[in-house]
Amino acid sequence: MIKSEKNVLFISRDWPNPKMTAAGWRMVQLINHFRTAHVGVHFATTYSIGEEDDFEKISGITPLQIYLNDDRFDLQIKSINPDYVVFDRFITEEQYGWRVRSSCPEAMTILDTEDCHFLRSARARYIKEHPQAFDASGCPVETLFTEQSMRELASIWRCDLSLIISQYEFELLSGTFSVPKGLLYYLPLAIAFDPVNENPSDSKKDLPWSDRSDFLWVGNRKHDPNDDSLKYLLNVIWPSIQHKIPKAALHLVGPNGTEGQRQLIAKSKSVVDLGWVDDLTELMSQYRINLAPLRFGAGLKGKIMQSLSYGLPTVSSNIGAEGLFLVAIKSLSPAQNSEEFVEKATRLYADEHLWREAQIQGVTCMRQHFSLSEAFAHLQSCLLAIKNDLKAHRQRYFMGQILQHQSLNAVKYMGRWLTLKNTEINPK
């Protein structure tokens, strides 16, 4: 085993669960990238890693239990002395960034945005104000200039590099918000394709159109965009599809169902709730169409990517298809309204030739734009280039140093105050 000469410290609120969320999937990809580059990986989290029932060990990393507003973190990070520090989302950078920069000023700081939270929040507000809208495509740009966007953009400026998951968001940050491209790195959620298996029909788990049936919806139902998507599907989309294809059923997959969702599901005998399913690869090979009428959200939609990469055509909205390069593919291009969504879904379901075309084009698109090896091919060289010239890089984007000096002092002293308060309450 090659000894690691460098170290990376991940700081996250959650322990990564790649089966549960796209964020967990993304985090494991980053961890594996550093391990492949022979960088020692430490993972600090406020998650209770002592709970054996919930804590799933990930090979090759050292877990570290941390707490908010706790001075012990400063000693912990000094002992690791990381070359790189990766913040999982901007809120983590707000909470721990000043401690990292104080204890390890030479560590390169990396923000993994996951998605632009301010964009998702603005779109959620738009749907709340326009409940009849098909999706939040009409959300005005001016609504993005909020206090939350200020916080998130400030975090991006303070870090030496921010990983951006979606091409759309890369262009939004660099264009609309004038963030220098030297602070951004486009690194999409990626898929590990088998280089030998070029065609989805070569897979033993893949079934032809004639052996498939029914529609699928999949997602973590606790996630607000997914909750809204499921309710919109059951209230607006599915009744029309069921009317056109009476024999078809809709199967729902995913954890954390709510009582409101269960009441809607109970209204239709053609809707079947499968709950949590561990192996999506085999599951998705049984259906003809995946339905994803997402009305708001941001980033890339992991379940849509999985669906397409497994050879299951997906019908989605502009929000669901954002950043997936599907606009130019006629059979998979996003629907613009509920009527078009129903028409696309029912036509794909009934037309074997069109379905097969969509299947091949979906796999090809995912392979072309989201191959794991391609996505991470140049990341380490970029990190090394910045790390080896860190002082000049920070001078080049000096606004980040200004923001650290000004805005983070407030966070720092608030954190200090909370630390003292916690010490008084819990002297031990």
N, C-alpha and C positions, 0 to 999 in steps of 0.2 A: 504493500500500500504506500502510495506517494505521500510524504508528509506535506501538510499545507504550510506554505510560507506566508500567506496572507489570510486575513480573517474578514468575514462579513457578519454584521449584526442586523438581523431583521427585528423590527419593533412593531407589534401588532396588538390590537385589542382581542382578536380571535385566534384560535388555533385553526390552521387551514384544513378544510374538509373538501377535497376535490370532487367528491360524489354529490355533495349537497349544494354547492354554489359555484358559479363561474369564478368568483373571487378566490375561493379556495383552490380551484383548478389552476388559476393564474399564479398564485403564490407558490404552489408546488413546482410549477415550471421554472420560476425564478430560482428557487432553492436548488433544483437539479442543475440549472445552468452553472451556478457558482461551484457546485460540487464537481461537475465535469471539468471546470477550469482549475481544479485543485485548490479551491479557496475554502478554508474552514468555515463552517456555517454554524452560527449561534442564533437561536430564535427566542426573543424575549416577548413575553405576552402577559397581559393581565388576566387571561383565562386561567381558571383553576386547574392547572395541569396535574394536580395530585388526585383528581377524580378519575380513577381507573376506568370507570364505565364509559366516560366521555372522551378521555385522552387517548388519541391514537398516535402511536409513535411513528415518526418518519425517519427512515434509515439515514444515517450519516450526519445528523444534526444534533446539536447540544441545546436542549430546552432550558429556558431561564425564566423563573417566576418573578414578575415585577409588579409594582403597585403604583398607583397614581400618587403624586405629591409625596414621594418617599426619597429621602437623601441617600438611601442605600443604593439606589440606581447608579449614582455617580461613582461609587466604589466598584460596582459590578462592571460598568462599562470601561473604567480605567484598567481593570484587571484583564479584560479581553483585548483592549487596545485595537479596535477594529480598523482596517484600512477603508472599509466601506460600511455605511449604515443605510439600510433601506427602511423607509417609513411606509407603513401600510395605510394609505390615505392621508389627507392633509390634516385631519384632526389629531392623528398620532404625532405628526410633525409639530403641531402647535403645543402639544403637551410635553413632548420630550426633546424637541429640537434644541432649545436653549441649553439643556443639560448636556446633550451630545457635544455641542460646539464649545461649551465651557470645559468639559472634561477631556475631549479628544478633538482639538481644533484642526488637526491635520487629516481627520477622517473625511473621505468624500461622502457627501450626503445625497441620497437618491430618493426621490418621491415616486412611489408607485401609485398613481392616481386612481387606478381601477376604472373609474369613469369620472366625468366632470359632475360633481354633486350639484353644483349650482344650476347646471343645465337640466338635470333630472327634476330638481325642485321647481324650477320655473315652468317646466312642462306639466308637472303635477298640478300646479296652481291653475294653469290654463284649462286643463280638463275639468277641474273643480268649478271653474267659472263658466265653462262651456260644456256641460254634461252631455249634450247631444252630439258633440263633435266626434268624428270617426277616430281621429288621433290628434296629437299636438303639433302636427306639421305647420299649422298656422300660428304658432306661438311667436309673437313679435320679438325681434332682436333686442329692442330696448328693455324688455322685461328681464333680460339676463344681467343687467347692471344692478346688482343687489349687494347687500352687506355680506351675504354668503359668498358671492363671487369675489368680493374684495379679499375676504379671508383666504379663499382657495388660491387666488392668483398671487397673493402675498407669499403663501407657502411655496408655490412654484418658483417664485423669484428667489426666495431664501435658499433653496436647495441648489446643489451644483448641477443636477440633472433630474428631469422629470420624465417618467415613462408614460407615454400616452397610448392608450389601447386602441383608439379608433382614428382612422384617417380624417373623418369628419371633425373630430374634436381637435386634432392637431392643427387643421386649417382654421378652426374657430379661434383657438388660442393665439396662433401666430398672425392671423388676419384681423379679426374683429378686436382682439385685446392686445395686439402688438407685442406679444411675448417673443423675445428673440429665439430663433430656431436653434441657436447654440445651447439653449437651456432645455430643449425638448428632444425626445427620442421616440420615434414611432415604433412601438413594440406590441403588436396585436396579440390577443389570445390566440394560441396556436394549437394545431392538431398533429398528433404523431401518426403519420401515414406509414403503412407497410410498403416499402419501396418495391417489393415483388408483386404486390396485389394492386395493379393499376386500374382494374375495373371492378366496380362493386358487385357485379353479377358473378365474379369469380369466387366470392366468399361463400362458404358453405352455409352461413347463417342467412344469406340473402335469399329472398323468395321472389319469384316473378309476380307480375301484376295480377295474373289470374288466381294466384294462391293467397293474395292479400285481400283484406277487407277492412272497413271501418276507418274512423278518423281518430286522431290522437291529439291531446293537449298535455303538455308536460311543463312543470315548473315548481319552484318552491313557493307555496301559496301564502307564506308569511310576508314575502316581498311585495310591497305595495303595487308596483307595476303589474306583477303577476296576478295579484288579487283582483285588480281592476280588469285585467285582460280576461280572466276566467268569468267574471260576472257579466262582462259585455258579450262574451261568447255565448253564454247560456241565455241571456235576456234578448239579444238582438240577432246574432249570427246563426246559432244552431237551429232555432225554429224554422228559418227559411231553408237551410240545408236539409233538414229532416223532411220538410214538405216536398222537396224535389227528389230526395232519395230516401223514401220511407223505410227501406230495409236496413239502412246503414245505422251504426251505433257510434257514439262518441265515448271514448275511454279517457279518463283523467288520471294522470300520474303525477305524484309529488307529495312531499310531506307538509305538515303544519296546516291542515285544513281548518277552516273556521266554521262556526255555527251558521253564519249567514250563507256561506258557500254550500254547506250541507242541505240547507233548506231549499236552495235553488236546484241542486242536483236531484232532490227527491221529487221535484215537480215533473220530471221527464223520465219515463221508463226506458228511453233509448240512451240515457246517459249512465255510464258505469264508472264508479270510483274505484280505482285499483290501489290507491294510496302510494306508499313508497315501494319502488321497484329498484333493486340493486343493480341489475345488469340491463342498461338501456340498449346496448348493442343488439342483443337478441330480441328484445322487446320491439324495437323500431322496425325490425325486418318483417313484422307481421302486419303492419298497417299500410294503407295506400297514401294517406295524406296526413301531414302534421299541420295543425291550425295554431297560428300565433298572432291573434289580433291585438298586439300591444299598442296602447294608446299614448303612453308616455314612458320615459326612461332615458338612459344614456349608455354610452359604452357599446360593447358588442354583446349580443345575446347568445350565451354559450349553448343553450339547448337547441337553438335554431342551427347553429354551426354543427353540433353533433348530428342533428337530424339529416342535414344535407350531406355531411361527410359519410354517414352510414347508408346513403342511398335512399332516404325517405324525403320526397319532395315536400316543401313547406310553403304554405300560403301565409303571407304576413302583411303588415302595414308598413308605411314609410319608416316609422320609429323602430319597428322590429328588424327591418332590413338595413337600417342605417350602418354604414361602414362595411357592409358585406359584399359590395360590388355586384349586386343582383339587378340593378336598374336596367342594364343592357341585355339581360337574359329575359326574353319575352315570357317564357313559361313560368319564370320564378320572380318576375318583377313585382314590386309591392302594389297592393290594391290601394286605390285612392278614396274609396268609400265602402260602406257596408254591402251595397248591391254588387259592386265589382268583386269584393271579397268572396261573396257567395257564388258568383258566376265562375270565378277562377277555381274555387274549391270543387264545385260540382263537375266542371268540365274536366279537370285533371283526374278526378275520381273515375269518370266514365270513359275517358279516351285513353286507351292503352298506348297508342303511338306517342301521344303528347306526354303521357306520364313517363314513359321510358326516356324520352328526350330530356325531360326535366330532371330525371334521376341522374343521367350521365352529366348534364351540364352543372348540376349542383355539386357533384363530387369533384368535377374538374375545377370549378370555381374555388372550392375550399382548398384543393391541393395547390392551385396556382398562387393564391393570396395568403394562405394561413398554414403552410407547412411548418412544422416545428423547427426543423433544421434550418430552413431559410430565415425564419423570424429571428433566431438567435445567432445567426452566422457572424454578424459584425458587432454585436453588443459588447463583447469583452474588449475588443480593440478600441472601441469608443471610450469605455470606462478607463482603460489604461492610459489613453491619450490625455484625458482630463486629469486623472490622478497624478500623472507624471509632470503636469504643468498646472497644478492646482492654484498656485498663487496668481499666476497670470490670468487664469480662467476667472477667478473671483474678481480681479481688477477689471477685467473686460466687461463683466456684468455687475458693476459696483452697486447698482440699485439694490441688489440682494443684501449687500452688507449694510446699506443704509436702513433697510427694513428690519434687519436683525437688530441693529442698534436702537432703533426707535420703538417699533411696535412690540418686539419681544420682551423688552424690559417690563412692560405691563404684565405679560404672561408670567415672566420670571418671578416678579415680586408677589404676584397673586399666588403662585405655586409655593413660594417660600412661606407666605402667610398661612396657607393651608397645611403645609408641612408642620409648622410650629403648633398650629391648632390641633392637628391630629396627635402630636406628641403629648400635648397637655391632656387630651382626652384618654389616650392609650399610652401611658408612660413607658411601658415595656417595649 
